[in-house]
Amino acid sequence: MRAVIQRITNARVEVDGKTVGEIGPGLLILLGVTHGDGEVEASLLARKTAGLRIFTDEQDKMNRSVLDIGGSALVVSQFTLYADCRHGRRPSFTNAAPPQEADRLYRFYVQALKGEGIGQVETGVFGADMKVSLLNDGPVTILLDTAQL
């Protein structure tokens, strides 16, 4: 699994002009699933995400997690995180998990984040054409890949 994690002041996701998820300070998480990923990877990634110390403390050091600040999370599925651009100019997405399995693990990850103690966890709509708006704070953007954790 891969996650692009952005520290945000606020974020929202719209589908067909309607807001389906919206949060204040916290994390915007773009989540991709590949072949062979399972609940173990989703749990590991959720634990790492919730504990990631990327929010500043009183000394302006990145020393607090989303849990520490009482922040929220907005999770958006993003199969394009597994794009293979090595050949030609058109990306291949064969490294992305099949939609049914990716959706199952996406939902599992969202529940795992809630289980880690993040109070508000919002989502986009799996497989939909979504419009994501955010105010990146910092900017701070982190890439996590369970193959490297």
Wavefront OBJ file of the C-alpha trace (Angstrom):
o trace
v 0.000 0.000 0.000
v 1.057 3.530 -0.635
v -0.120 6.705 1.003
v 0.629 10.297 0.150
v 0.019 12.138 3.401
v -0.387 15.885 3.470
v -0.581 18.024 6.590
v -3.510 20.308 5.924
v -5.372 23.220 7.435
v -8.571 22.022 5.735
v -9.634 19.736 2.905
v -12.756 18.535 1.153
v -13.744 16.144 -1.591
v -16.663 16.633 -3.967
v -18.485 14.195 -6.222
v -20.912 15.581 -8.817
v -20.698 19.021 -7.218
v -21.654 17.748 -3.736
v -19.283 17.670 -0.773
v -18.942 14.067 0.433
v -16.108 14.574 2.927
v -14.682 17.635 4.645
v -12.277 18.213 7.532
v -10.419 20.950 9.352
v -6.831 20.603 10.565
v -5.306 17.174 10.088
v -4.277 14.862 7.281
v -5.337 14.403 3.683
v -4.399 10.834 2.770
v -4.305 9.634 -0.833
v -4.317 5.829 -0.646
v -3.274 3.277 -3.270
v -3.501 -0.508 -3.054
v -1.432 -3.022 -5.015
v -1.509 -6.777 -5.605
v -0.693 -8.781 -2.512
v -1.720 -6.077 -0.060
v -3.896 -7.243 2.789
v -5.191 -6.334 6.207
v -1.706 -6.611 7.728
v -0.415 -3.864 5.422
v -3.523 -1.730 5.972
v -3.190 -1.995 9.765
v 0.534 -1.213 9.652
v -0.067 1.817 7.445
v -2.901 3.089 9.654
v -0.738 2.782 12.771
v 2.155 4.575 11.051
v -0.152 7.300 9.703
v -1.812 8.006 13.054
v 1.524 8.204 14.876
v 3.436 10.184 12.245
v 4.872 13.237 14.011
v 4.520 15.965 11.381
v 2.695 18.667 13.360
v 4.660 21.353 15.153
v 5.055 21.774 18.890
v 5.709 24.941 20.910
v 9.334 25.040 19.657
v 8.150 24.842 16.025
v 9.571 21.298 15.708
v 7.644 18.540 13.950
v 7.005 16.589 17.102
v 3.238 15.966 17.259
v 0.969 13.462 15.551
v -2.564 13.966 14.281
v -3.647 12.215 17.483
v -1.690 14.684 19.612
v -3.394 17.690 18.020
v -6.871 16.132 17.962
v -6.889 16.426 14.175
v -8.978 14.705 11.528
v -8.270 12.626 8.433
v -9.717 12.652 4.931
v -8.917 9.463 3.010
v -9.225 9.435 -0.786
v -8.638 6.324 -2.891
v -6.019 6.855 -5.591
v -5.095 3.909 -7.802
v -2.792 6.183 -9.818
v -0.220 5.945 -7.000
v 0.719 2.641 -8.630
v 1.247 4.109 -12.103
v 4.135 2.595 -14.034
v 5.664 5.267 -16.278
v 8.788 3.406 -17.375
v 7.600 2.700 -20.912
v 6.280 5.367 -23.248
v 4.230 8.318 -22.126
v 0.981 6.651 -21.111
v 1.092 5.248 -17.579
v 0.158 1.643 -16.983
v -1.970 0.880 -13.944
v -1.559 -2.896 -13.884
v 0.257 -2.617 -10.541
v -2.925 -1.325 -8.886
v -5.067 -3.933 -7.145
v -8.384 -4.931 -8.767
v -11.170 -2.513 -7.776
v -13.100 -4.920 -5.536
v -10.034 -5.810 -3.463
v -8.766 -2.216 -3.405
v -12.159 -0.976 -2.164
v -12.226 -3.609 0.592
v -8.756 -2.649 1.819
v -9.500 1.064 1.486
v -12.490 0.597 3.814
v -10.410 -1.564 6.158
v -7.737 1.163 6.327
v -10.358 3.803 7.158
v -11.683 1.637 10.007
v -8.130 0.981 11.203
v -7.472 4.754 11.367
v -10.575 5.138 13.503
v -9.336 2.259 15.655
v -6.042 4.111 16.162
v -8.008 6.922 17.795
v -8.501 9.509 15.070
v -11.911 10.895 15.973
v -13.102 12.211 12.615
v -12.206 10.192 9.530
v -13.940 11.265 6.333
v -13.716 9.641 2.905
v -14.214 10.232 -0.749
v -16.245 7.826 -2.907
v -14.255 4.846 -4.140
v -14.023 4.775 -7.935
v -15.808 8.109 -8.426
v -14.519 11.136 -10.301
v -13.620 13.305 -7.316
v -12.545 16.902 -6.936
v -10.204 17.329 -3.975
v -9.504 20.751 -2.473
v -6.961 21.361 0.252
v -4.880 23.952 1.977
v -1.514 22.253 2.495
v 0.066 23.388 5.757
v 3.804 23.916 5.452
v 3.697 22.451 2.862
v 4.312 19.041 4.411
v 3.864 15.987 2.197
v 5.066 12.489 3.143
v 5.074 9.303 1.076
v 4.627 6.008 2.931
v 4.945 2.637 1.215
v 4.356 -0.562 3.192
v 6.993 -2.281 1.051
v 9.519 0.027 2.727
v 8.190 0.055 6.317
l 1 2 3 4 5 6 7 8 9 10 11 12 13 14 15 16 17 18 19 20 21 22 23 24 25 26 27 28 29 30 31 32 33 34 35 36 37 38 39 40 41 42 43 44 45 46 47 48 49 50 51 52 53 54 55 56 57 58 59 60 61 62 63 64 65 66 67 68 69 70 71 72 73 74 75 76 77 78 79 80 81 82 83 84 85 86 87 88 89 90 91 92 93 94 95 96 97 98 99 100 101 102 103 104 105 106 107 108 109 110 111 112 113 114 115 116 117 118 119 120 121 122 123 124 125 126 127 128 129 130 131 132 133 134 135 136 137 138 139 140 141 142 143 144 145 146 147 148 149
